[in-house]
Amino acid sequence: MAKTKPTLFVIFAGIQQQVAFGTCSIAQDASLTMMRSKAARFDSVADAKEFSEENHIAFNALTYIGREDFIDLDMQG
């Protein structure tokens, strides 16, 4: 069984109430990704906001900062 890493912040692109398989997130290159291992991960909301400002990512009902638990396998990507 894979160990769970600390919860990190991720910028999601999808309906907030349906965080499940198929949910997109923003990758480190500011593109959309469905792969958890490619999601840009942040230690704080402030870091995620700074990244979004630098990459011209606007927050709305479909693009938001949320928390996500990652396992070792996710962190290797």
N, C-alpha and C positions, 0 to 999 in steps of 0.2 A: 504494500500500500504506500502511495506517495505521501510525503509529508506536506502539510499545508504551510505556505509561507505567510508572512504578515499580509493583512489586507492592504491593498494599494488602490490609488485612485486612477480611474480610466475615463476617457471621454467616449461616451457611447453615442451611436447614431441609430436611433430607433425608438419605438414606443416604450416609455418608462415602465409601464405596468407589465410588459412582456419581456423582461430580461431572461432570456432562455436561449436554447440552441437557435442559431440563425441571427442572433443579435450582432450587429456590426459595431465595431469600435474604430477609433482613429489610431493609425499606426504612427511610428516615430517619424516617418516621412510625410505625415499629414494626409495620407491617403486612407481610404476605407479598407478595413480588413475584417474577415469573419474568423480569422485564426487568432485564438487567445494569445498564442506565443508571440505574435507580431504586434499586439496592442501596445501603444505607448503607455508606460506605467509611471505614476508620479507618487512621491511621498506625501504630498499635501495638495489641498485644493488650490492654494496659491501657485504652486508649480504648474498645475494643469492649466490654470487661467493664463499664466505667463506664456506657456506653450501655445495656447489658443490665440492669444493676441499676436504673437510672432508669426503664426501661420494663417492668420485671418480666418479663424474658425469662429462663427457666430453661434451663440447658444440660443435655443428656442425649445419648443415642445418636443422636438425630435433629436436634438443634439444637447447633451447634458453631461455633467460630471457625476460619476457614481463610484461606488466601492466594489471591488472585485477581489475574491480570494484566488491566489494562484498556487499551483503545486510545482514541485521541482521540474517536472516535464515542461510545463508552460514557461518557466523562467529560462529554459535553455534556448529558446527561439530567437 
